[in-house]
Amino acid sequence: MIGELDASAQLLQSILDTVDVGIVVVDADGHDILMNSRQRRNHALATPPGNDDPGEAELLLRYPGTSLPIPADERPVRRAVLQESFSNYLVATGPPGEDGAAFSVSARQILDQRGERAGAVVVFSDVTSYLETVRSQEQFVAAVSHELRTPLTSVIGYLELAQDDLDLSKETASYLQVAHRNAEQLLVIEEELLQDQVSRSGEEKLVLRPSRLSESAEHSVESFALRAEGAGIALISDLQPTPEMPVDTARNSDIPGHGIGLSLTRRIVVSHNGQISVRSQPGEGSTFRIRFAVE
């Protein structure tokens, strides 16, 4: 019987070693009970120099695009041990300042025959090449956006000249007005795309001034309170005073439907060596969390 169990375990390990994703299984107490060869290689990428057997909190895990280490309770395996199930959680490995590798992590809880929790399985998918492709696409978008600026500016200029013609019929004037409005909207979108790409490339120069994040958060809640109330949403703030720290001056941007503002927000947070994340539950809502290191 023991020989059959050993053979089954060896067969399972051999099967898991053939897949191209890292897999680690933990028991109900959080101890590793299974790890395939791919995950052992992934684990080595996050191992600090001179530490052959690091604990979860010692691994070199950070948020992608930042040098900010992931807190112990936010690390994928720890989240799984804490009975969370999640998908597509992005993490990066390696020391700060190095490209390292990036992984998309998912976790599911394991139930035994009685329906009781028996542990969790965590899967690490290497998305390094995918993110590099995304960066190449972003560079292409930046180049195209830059090339669009000159002709769009010219179109707007000539439309304005045409609208100054006193001999225009009312109907033609209305046509030109619509064309002018849409051309200006295209220019605004183009400028937002360029700003987004500058932020992504790390070339944006921040204008820093001393500020308290608690005050900024309070002002934001006050600004959106009426709009939220009109949409049936209650804004509740629970703020503790924070020390002054150098941050980016405020940027006003409101282009509904393009999703550029959230991307810019992430880049601003990352440029401050911070991190922004979101957790969402269908039917319950979403929680956005921003972290900054306070010295």
N, C-alpha and C positions, 0 to 999 in steps of 0.2 A: 504493500500500500504506500509506504514511504517512497519507494522507488518510482511509483506512478506519479506521485505528487511532484517529485523532483523533475521527472521528465516533462510534466505539464508546465512547470515553472520555467524550465529551460526552453521549451517550445514557445511560450509566451514572450520570453525575453528575446528570442531569435526573431520573432515576428515584429516586435517593437523596434528592434535594431535596424529593420529594413526601411522604416518610414523616414521621410525627410523632415520631420519636425521633432523638436525636443519634447519628451514626455516625462513627467515626474508624478508619482503617486504617493500621497501621504496618508497615514492612518488617522484615526479619530483624534489622536493626541498630537498630531502634527509631525510625526517622525517619518522620514523618507523610507518607503518600503520597496520602491521600484523606480529606476531611472534608466532610460535607454541610452545608447552610445552617443546619439546626437545631442542629447541634453548634457551629457558629461562634457562634450566639447564646448557647448554653450556656457556651461558652468565655469569652465577654465578661462573663458574670456572675461568673466566677471571676478576672477580670483585675484586678490591683491598680491603684489610681489612679496615673496618670503612667507606667505601664509598658505600652507598646503591644505588646510581644512577649515576654511572660514565659515562662520555662522551666517545665517540669512542677513543679519544686520550689518555684517562686515563686507558683504559683496559690493563690488563697484557697480552699483545700479543708479542711474540718474534719469531725469526726464529728457527726452530727445530734444536736441537743439539747445540744451542748457548745461551748465556745470553743477546744477543743483541736485544733490543726492536725494533719492526717494526715501522718505521717512520709513522707519521699520514697519509700521502698521499699514503702510500703503504699498508695500512690495507684493508682487503677485502671489507667491507661495503663502506669505503670511495672510493675505486677504482670503485665500482659499481655506487656510486653517481656521480663520475666523468665520467660516461657514458662508462666505460670499460666493456667488456664481456671477461671472462677468465674461464679456467678449471684447476682443480688439483693444486691449489695454496696452498702449505703446510704452516701451522702456528701452533705454540705451545702456550698453555696457562699456566698461573701460574707464580709465582715468579722465578727469576733466581736461578739456583742451585737445583731446584726441577724437578722431571720428568714431572709432569703435564700431560696434554692430548694433543694429536696432531690431527689436522683436515685437511682434503682436502677440499678446498673451490672452488665453481664454482659460476659464476654470469651471468645472462642474462638480457638484457634490455627489458622493457615492452613497447609496442606500443599500442596506442588507436585505435579506429576505423578509424581515419583520418590518421593513420600512424605516428603520433607525439609521442615523448617519454613521457611516463606517469610515469616512475619510473623504478625500477629494483627488481629482486628477487635474493637472495643470499642463497646458500645451503651449509651447513656445515656437512660433513661426518666424523665421528669419525674413525680415522685410527690408534689409539694408539696400539691396539692388532696386527695390521698388521705390524707396524714398529718393535714391539717386536719380531715378528716372523722373520722378516728380519735380526734383530740383531743375533738371534739364528742361522740362516743360515750362516751369516758371520763368526760366531765363528766356525761352522763346516768346512767352506772353509779354515779358518786359520789352523785348526788342520790337515786337509788333505794335505794342501800345505806344512806344516812343515814335515809331514811324507814322502812326495815325495822327499825332498831334499837329504836325505842320499842315496837312491837307484839311483837317477839320477846322483849324483856326482860319485858314484861307476861305473856306466855305462860309463860315459865320461872318467874316468880314464882308464878303461880296453880297450876302443876303441882307446885311444891314444897309449897304449902299443901295441895293435894289428897293428896300422899303422906304428909302428917303425920296423916291421918285413921286412927285406930286400928281403925275398923270395916271397912276395905277388905279385900276378899278377896285371897287370894294372887295369883289370876289378874289381877285389876284392878290390883293394885300393880305387877305385872310390865309391864302395858301402859303405865302411867304412867311407869315407869322408862325404857322404850324411848323414849317420846315426849319425856321430859325430856332424855335423852342426845342425841337427834337435834336438838332445839331448841337445845341448847347448841352443838352442832357448827355449826348454821346461824349462830349468833351469832358464833362464832369466824371463820367464812368471811367474814361481813359486816364484821367488824372488820379483817380482812386486806385486803379490797377497799378499804375506806375508807383504810387506811394506804397502800395502793398509789397511790390517787388523790391523796392529799396529797403523796406523793413526786413524782408526775408533775407536779403543779401548781407545784412549787417552793416550796410554803408550809411544808414541813417544816423545823423548826429543829434543826440538828445540835448534839449535845453533844460538843464536841471535847476531846480530851486527847492529850498527846504519846505517840506510839507508834512502834515500828519495824515496818514492813510485813514485814520478813524474819522477825521473831519471831511475828507473827500467822499468817503462812503456815506456819511450822514447827509451831505449836500446832494449826492446822487439820489438817495431815497426821497428827499424832499422834492427834488425836481420831477421825479416820475410818479409821485404819490397820486396826483389828480388823474393822470392818464391811466394808471393802474386801476384806480377806483372805477373809472368809466368802463374798463374792460372786465370788472367783477373780480379783480385780483387785489388781495390785501398785502401790502408791503409792511413787513415787521422788521425792525432793526434791533439788534442786541450788540451794542458796540462798547468796547473798552478803549480808553484813550491810549494811543500809540505814540512813541517818541518821534521826533522830527527825523526825516531822512530825505536825501536828495532824490526827486522823481521828475518825470516828464511833464512838461506843461500840458494842459488840456488840449485835446484836438476835437473839434466839432465835425461830425460826419453823420449824415442821415440819408442813406439811399436805400429805401425799403426794397426788399426782394433780391438784392445782389449778394448779401451775406459777406460783404467785404469788411464791414465794421468789426465783426467778431474776429476775423483773421488779423486785422490790424491790432486789435486789442491783445491778441495772443503775442504778436511780435513785440509790442511795447512791453508786455510783461516779461518776455524772454530776454529782451535787451537789458532789463534791470536784474538779470539773473534770477528771475522768478519763474513761477509755473502756474498755468491755469488748467483746470480739469473740470469735467462735467460727469455727473452720474444722473441717470434718468430711469424712472419707473413708469411704464405705460399706465395712464389713468391717474397717476399720483403727482407727476411733475418732474422738474429737473433741478439739480443743485449744481451751480457753478461755484468753483472754489479757486481763489487766487492766493498764492503763497509768496511772501517776500522774506528774505533773510534780514532780520533786524539786529544790527550790531549793538 
